[in-house]
Amino acid sequence: GGFSLETHDEEKYAIEKMRRKNCDFIVLNSLKTEGAGFGKDTNVITIFSSKGDAIKYSLKPKKEVARDIVDFVLENYF
């Protein structure tokens, strides 16, 4: 898995990065949503899988975002 933080064409560049690094999935951190990103208590992510899935999550506390990522990995790779 990997992480991607993009400033424009977020989805396109995240998917390209996943393929380039040969990851099974990539977590896109979005900076477009108010309240998301660095220096904030909340974040918005989308998880893209190499199978073509795109799971969008709503704005939520970073602790819940971490739980979403762990749940995704456990449900899909274990």
Secondary structure, 3 states (H helix, E strand, C coil): CEEEECCCCHHHHHHHHHHHCCCCEEEEECCCCCCECCCCCEECEEEEECCCCEEECCCEEHHHHHHHHHHHHHHHHC
